[in-house]
Amino acid sequence: MSELIYQDEQGNEINRVTKTKGRPPKGAVRQENGDFIVKAGSVVAAPRFSPEYITVDEQGKEIEPRGSKGRGRAKPGFEKQTDGVFQGHWVKVVKAETVVETKAEETVTA
């Protein structure tokens, strides 16, 4: 089996890992014996953007915890934002409802 050999800037070996299925890391150089040399600094993992479901009120204040969007179609009622603070996220605007409490009269039968 081939191995991934990680090296620092001077060419000294830092780590050696058996290669598993899939592509080697970006910037890896294949050797004649099948091993891959990976130089330090050549592997730069950029943080991936992951869209979330965000429920906000009319003023733009978040009223529920965020949830991960995942793959597939969006939930009903959510719209993808193209600009602003929530750009790229799926947002649902909820109108504030006023709740009025009413007390029922108690009837006492004796």
N, C-alpha and C positions, 0 to 999 in steps of 0.2 A: 504494500500500500504506500501511497505517496504521503509526504508530510508537508506541513506548513512550517517553515522556519522563519521566525521573526528575528530581525536584526536591528541594532541601533544605528545611529548615523555613522559610526566608525566601522561598521561591518561585524561587530561582535554579536554572537548569538544570544538572544534574550530568552526565547522560549521556542519549544518544538512541540507541535500538536499533529496528531494523525488527521489527515484530511478525510472528511466525511462526504456524503452525497452533496451535490450542488456545485455552484460556481465557487472558485477561490475568491478571496477578498480582492477588492479593487486595487490595482497597482501591483499585484503579485506577478513575479516573473518565473516562468516554468524552466526548470533545469533539464539537462539531458537524461538524468536518472528518474525523472517524473516528479521530483520534489518541487515545491514552490518557495521562492524567497520573497519575503514581505519586509520591506524597509520601514523603519519607524517614521511616522509622519506622512507616509503615503496613504494610509487608511484614515480618511477623515469622514466620520459619520455625522452628517448634518441631521439636526433634529427634525423628525417628520411631523408635519401638521396633521392633526387628527380632528376632524370636525365634531362638534358636540351639539346636542339638543339643548336649547336655552329657552326657558319660559320667563317672559318679562311682563310687567304691568304697563299701563299707558305712558308712564313717565320714564320707562326704560330700566327700572330697577328689577333685578333678578328676584323672582319670588319662589322658585323651586330649585333644588340642587341640579347641577348640570348632569347630563347623561351622554354616554358615548354614542355616536351616530352608527358606527359599524358599516357594513356593506349592504347593498341593496337599496330599495326605495325608501324614501323618507316617510316618517309617520304623517298621517293626515293632520292638516292644520299648521304644519311648520313650513316656513319659506326660507330659502337660502339667501343670505345677505351678501350683496356684492360690494358694499362699502360700509364705512363706519367702524365702530368699535368691535362689532360682532362679525366682521368680514370673514366669509367662508364657513360660518356656523349656520345651523338651522334654527331659526327663531320663531317663536309663537307669542303673539301679543294677546294677553288676556285682559279683558275689561273688568274693572273693579265692580264687584257686586255688593250692594248694600244689604245687610242682613238686619231685619227688624224682628226683635223678640216680642212675642205676645204671650201674655199670661192667661191661661184658661181659668175661668172662675170655678172655684171648688163648690160643689153642692154637698151639703151635709144632710143626710136623711136620718131621722131619729125615730 
